[in-house]
């Protein structure tokens, strides 16, 4: 059953701790993306990757880091430098960049930092 | 940088009424995509428009891409409660830049 999987669905962390969100896809897509969603703010691009071992900053990359060691995996680390980390995080994948084909989104991870 | 504006931010309709959301870009787009996000869910792809002036229909949904490829609209005829959710447009000049979405609520 092909798709894109994010885990966990809900995540709680204490302020000052780094946290890593998982994103795995078995669609054989080259491109993967991380978006952040806040109420009334739409979807804002954090990082994207077109190929393994390469990734680019999006509009709001500060306080985040990513890696792309495998085609299937694109984990996102929310560091303690991110001032407002509480948000809904969505991972997506597509056949390539530019995104001229549909994007498939994961179920999302809702991160709460207390 | 590229910006995609979407209006209205919220729309409340009575079931059976029509609904339209509009998307405008500050730059010419190579394509535009529309997604629907149900409450508590994730965005799901609806359609992609590529050609200038393109119009596509999916049952009660009509999508248009402007002649200048800078604007687009989604029109729903005779809304149903199943149409509830947030509708996002995403404009592509490279990466997909999303509008803030229009949240649709439908009163039975």
Contacts between the chains, C-beta under 8 A, distances in Angstrom:
chain1	res1	chain2	res2	distance
A	33	B	95	7.6
A	33	B	96	7.8
A	35	B	98	7.6
A	40	B	9	6.9
A	40	B	100	6.5
A	41	B	100	6.2
A	42	B	6	7.5
A	42	B	88	6.5
A	42	B	98	5.0
A	42	B	99	5.8
A	42	B	100	3.7
A	42	B	101	5.2
A	43	B	43	7.2
A	43	B	88	6.6
A	43	B	90	7.8
A	43	B	98	4.1
A	43	B	101	7.9
A	44	B	98	7.8
A	45	B	95	6.1
A	45	B	96	7.8
A	45	B	97	7.2
A	48	B	95	6.1
A	58	B	95	7.1
A	59	B	1	7.6
A	90	B	42	6.1
A	90	B	43	7.2
A	92	B	43	8.0
A	97	B	94	6.8
A	97	B	95	6.4
A	98	B	30	6.6
A	98	B	92	5.5
A	98	B	93	7.2
A	98	B	94	4.6
A	98	B	95	6.7
A	99	B	33	7.6
A	99	B	90	7.6
A	99	B	92	5.3
A	99	B	94	7.9
A	99	B	95	6.2
A	99	B	96	4.2
A	100	B	30	7.0
A	100	B	31	5.9
A	100	B	48	7.8
A	100	B	50	8.0
A	100	B	92	6.6
A	101	B	48	7.5
A	102	B	33	6.7
A	102	B	45	3.9
A	102	B	48	6.5
A	103	B	33	7.4
A	103	B	35	7.9
A	103	B	43	7.7
A	103	B	45	6.5
A	103	B	90	7.7
A	103	B	96	6.4
A	104	B	45	7.4
A	105	B	42	4.3
A	105	B	43	5.0
A	105	B	44	7.3
A	106	B	42	6.5
A	107	B	41	7.8
A	107	B	42	5.5
A	108	B	42	5.2
